[in-house]
Amino acid sequence: MIKSMNHSKPLVLVTQSRMGNACTDEFEVEHVPVIKTELLPFNDHILDGDYEWLVLTSPNAVEHFIPFLDRVRYKKLASIGKKTSETMAAHGLNVDFEPSGYTQEKFMEEFDAKKGERILYPVSANARPLMYDYLNRAGADVTRFRLYHPVPNMKSLGRIERLLQTHPYAITFSSPSGVDTFMEKISPEKLDGVIVVAIGHVTNEALEKYHVKSVQPEKETLQNMFVLLEKSIR
């Protein structure tokens, strides 16, 4: 339900797929995910191999791969980011490696890839190639395949257009695909007068392509985004 323009608290639009446990007492929060993800067909024979590592880099990757997990033989599980690890834990999985930062760059810096190690790496169709290239350069035997892809969430996009007319305080983006979907379906001009928050430097770079300035939390989580915005209104 869309609230009136006289919000009791400043309105923040959260466009990422999942809210998780993030919360705030300072804002009225509307969760309006701009994209949803769909499973892609893939050659399931790759699931029959023996792997040293299974690498899952997002909550979406975890959720889409869970139905196939019992078929895969792997020794260790790697994650990127607290939310990915929390999603794994919710399914009873133990994480063997998580980098100290929530980016591919930090993973590459801290993950000790070994020559000849077999690694299974399911990804989004829009995933950057950085990690795959790094693992290959290290001599690992990487099986990378497209597991899912993002598609526009038209219901949420229509809702965002209406909510933008009520002059929200801020809007958040957490992925380049979310930024691109918003800009293609709505337009950057609709963000005039709204604080734009980018979770992650890659998301910030996507916004810069559309000449949209953003602020970024110190840590790349939704909860830290709320902390940043709370400081801005005090």
C-alpha positions as CSV (number, residue, x, y, z in Angstrom):
1,M,0.0,0.0,0.0
2,I,1.3,3.4,-0.9
3,K,1.5,5.9,1.9
4,S,0.5,9.6,1.7
5,M,3.0,12.3,1.2
6,N,2.8,13.1,4.9
7,H,5.0,10.3,6.1
8,S,5.4,10.0,9.8
9,K,9.0,9.2,9.2
10,P,11.3,9.8,6.2
11,L,10.7,7.2,3.5
12,V,13.5,5.0,2.2
13,L,13.0,2.8,-0.9
14,V,15.0,-0.4,-0.8
15,T,15.4,-2.0,-4.2
16,Q,17.6,-5.0,-3.5
17,S,16.1,-8.5,-3.7
18,R,16.2,-9.3,0.0
19,M,15.9,-7.3,3.2
20,G,17.3,-9.9,5.5
21,N,17.4,-8.8,9.2
22,A,18.3,-5.2,8.4
23,C,16.1,-2.7,10.4
24,T,15.8,0.9,11.4
25,D,13.6,2.9,13.8
26,E,14.3,6.2,12.0
27,F,12.7,5.5,8.7
28,E,9.7,4.2,7.0
29,V,11.0,1.5,4.7
30,E,9.4,0.2,1.5
31,H,10.9,-2.9,0.1
32,V,10.5,-2.7,-3.7
33,P,13.0,-5.2,-5.4
34,V,13.6,-4.0,-9.0
35,I,14.7,-7.4,-10.2
36,K,13.9,-11.0,-9.6
37,T,15.9,-13.9,-10.6
38,E,15.1,-17.0,-12.7
39,L,16.9,-20.3,-13.0
40,L,18.6,-20.9,-16.4
41,P,18.9,-24.3,-18.1
42,F,22.4,-25.8,-17.8
43,N,24.2,-29.0,-18.6
44,D,23.6,-30.9,-15.4
45,H,26.4,-33.4,-16.1
46,I,28.8,-30.8,-14.5
47,L,27.2,-31.7,-11.2
48,D,28.6,-35.2,-11.4
49,G,32.2,-34.2,-10.9
50,D,34.4,-34.2,-7.8
51,Y,35.3,-30.7,-6.7
52,E,37.7,-29.3,-4.1
53,W,35.6,-26.1,-3.8
54,L,32.1,-25.0,-4.4
55,V,32.0,-21.2,-4.7
56,L,28.7,-19.3,-4.2
57,T,28.9,-15.6,-4.3
58,S,25.4,-14.3,-3.5
59,P,22.2,-15.3,-1.6
60,N,20.5,-15.8,-5.1
61,A,23.2,-18.2,-6.1
62,V,22.7,-20.2,-2.9
63,E,18.9,-20.3,-3.2
64,H,19.0,-21.4,-6.9
65,F,21.7,-24.0,-6.3
66,I,20.3,-25.7,-3.2
67,P,18.1,-28.1,-5.2
68,F,21.2,-29.5,-6.9
69,L,23.4,-29.6,-3.8
70,D,22.9,-33.2,-2.9
71,R,24.2,-34.3,-6.3
72,V,27.5,-32.4,-6.1
73,R,30.6,-33.9,-4.4
74,Y,32.7,-31.1,-3.0
75,K,35.1,-30.8,0.0
76,K,34.9,-27.1,0.9
77,L,32.5,-24.2,0.5
78,A,33.4,-20.6,-0.2
79,S,31.2,-17.5,0.1
80,I,31.4,-13.8,-0.6
81,G,29.7,-11.6,1.9
82,K,27.9,-11.9,5.2
83,K,24.5,-12.3,3.7
84,T,25.6,-15.1,1.4
85,S,27.1,-16.9,4.4
86,E,23.9,-16.4,6.4
87,T,21.8,-17.8,3.6
88,M,24.1,-20.8,3.5
89,A,23.8,-21.2,7.3
90,A,20.0,-21.1,7.1
91,H,20.3,-24.2,4.9
92,G,22.6,-25.9,7.3
93,L,25.7,-25.4,5.4
94,N,29.1,-24.6,6.9
95,V,31.3,-22.0,5.2
96,D,35.0,-22.8,4.9
97,F,36.1,-19.5,3.4
98,E,34.6,-16.0,3.5
99,P,36.8,-12.9,2.6
100,S,37.0,-10.0,5.0
101,G,35.3,-7.8,2.4
102,Y,32.2,-8.4,0.4
103,T,33.7,-8.1,-3.1
104,Q,35.3,-10.2,-5.8
105,E,38.5,-8.1,-5.4
106,K,38.7,-9.0,-1.7
107,F,38.1,-12.7,-2.5
108,M,40.9,-12.7,-5.0
109,E,43.2,-11.0,-2.5
110,E,42.6,-13.5,0.3
111,F,41.6,-16.8,-1.4
112,D,44.6,-19.2,-1.9
113,A,43.8,-20.7,-5.3
114,K,46.0,-23.7,-6.0
115,K,47.0,-25.1,-9.4
116,G,45.0,-28.1,-10.5
117,E,42.2,-27.6,-7.8
118,R,38.8,-28.3,-9.3
119,I,36.3,-25.5,-8.5
120,L,32.6,-25.4,-9.2
121,Y,31.5,-21.8,-9.7
122,P,27.8,-21.2,-10.5
123,V,27.1,-17.5,-11.4
124,S,24.6,-15.0,-12.5
125,A,24.4,-14.4,-16.2
126,N,25.5,-10.8,-15.4
127,A,28.5,-11.8,-13.2
128,R,31.8,-10.0,-13.7
129,P,34.6,-12.2,-14.9
130,L,37.2,-11.0,-12.4
131,M,37.1,-14.1,-10.1
132,Y,36.9,-16.6,-12.9
133,D,39.9,-14.9,-14.6
134,Y,41.9,-14.9,-11.3
135,L,41.2,-18.6,-10.6
136,N,42.2,-19.5,-14.1
137,R,45.4,-17.5,-13.9
138,A,46.2,-19.3,-10.6
139,G,46.0,-22.6,-12.5
140,A,42.7,-23.9,-10.9
141,D,40.4,-26.1,-13.0
142,V,37.3,-23.9,-12.9
143,T,33.9,-25.0,-14.0
144,R,31.9,-21.8,-14.3
145,F,28.3,-21.9,-15.5
146,R,25.4,-19.5,-15.7
147,L,22.9,-20.6,-13.0
148,Y,20.4,-17.8,-13.1
149,H,19.7,-14.4,-14.6
150,P,18.0,-11.2,-13.4
151,V,14.7,-10.0,-14.9
152,P,12.8,-6.8,-14.3
153,N,10.2,-6.9,-11.5
154,M,7.6,-4.9,-13.3
155,K,5.2,-4.8,-10.3
156,S,7.9,-3.2,-8.1
157,L,9.0,-0.8,-10.8
158,G,5.4,0.5,-11.1
159,R,5.2,0.9,-7.4
160,I,8.5,2.8,-7.3
161,E,7.3,5.2,-9.9
162,R,4.3,6.0,-7.7
163,L,6.3,6.2,-4.5
164,L,8.8,8.6,-6.1
165,Q,5.9,11.1,-6.5
166,T,5.6,11.2,-2.7
167,H,9.2,12.6,-2.4
168,P,11.0,9.8,-0.5
169,Y,14.1,10.7,1.5
170,A,16.4,8.1,-0.1
171,I,16.6,5.1,-2.4
172,T,19.1,2.3,-2.2
173,F,20.7,0.1,-4.9
174,S,22.9,-2.9,-4.3
175,S,23.8,-4.2,-7.7
176,P,24.6,-3.0,-11.2
177,S,21.8,-5.0,-12.7
178,G,19.4,-3.3,-10.3
179,V,20.7,0.1,-11.4
180,D,20.4,-0.7,-15.1
181,T,16.9,-2.1,-14.7
182,F,15.7,1.0,-12.9
183,M,17.3,3.4,-15.4
184,E,15.9,1.5,-18.4
185,K,12.4,1.4,-17.0
186,I,12.1,4.6,-15.1
187,S,15.0,7.1,-15.7
188,P,17.6,8.9,-13.7
189,E,15.7,12.2,-13.7
190,K,13.1,10.7,-11.4
191,L,15.8,10.6,-8.7
192,D,16.2,14.4,-8.5
193,G,16.0,15.5,-4.8
194,V,16.4,11.9,-3.5
195,I,19.5,10.7,-1.7
196,V,20.8,7.7,-3.6
197,V,22.7,5.1,-1.7
198,A,25.0,2.6,-3.4
199,I,25.9,-0.6,-1.6
200,G,29.3,-1.5,-3.0
201,H,31.7,0.3,-5.3
202,V,30.6,-1.7,-8.4
203,T,27.0,-0.4,-7.8
204,N,28.4,3.1,-7.4
205,E,30.2,2.8,-10.8
206,A,27.0,1.7,-12.4
207,L,25.2,4.8,-11.1
208,E,28.0,7.0,-12.3
209,K,27.4,5.8,-15.9
210,Y,24.0,7.5,-15.6
211,H,25.6,10.6,-14.0
212,V,23.8,9.9,-10.7
213,K,25.8,10.7,-7.6
214,S,25.5,8.4,-4.6
215,V,26.7,7.9,-1.0
216,Q,28.1,4.6,0.2
217,P,28.2,3.0,3.6
218,E,31.6,2.0,5.0
219,K,30.6,-1.7,5.0
220,E,28.6,-3.1,2.1
221,T,25.5,-4.2,3.9
222,L,21.9,-2.9,4.1
223,Q,22.2,-2.4,7.9
224,N,25.2,-0.1,7.4
225,M,23.3,1.8,4.8
226,F,20.6,2.5,7.4
227,V,23.2,3.6,9.9
228,L,24.6,6.0,7.3
229,L,21.2,7.5,6.6
230,E,20.4,7.8,10.3
231,K,23.5,9.9,10.8
232,S,22.5,12.1,7.9
233,I,19.2,13.2,9.5
234,R,20.6,13.8,13.0
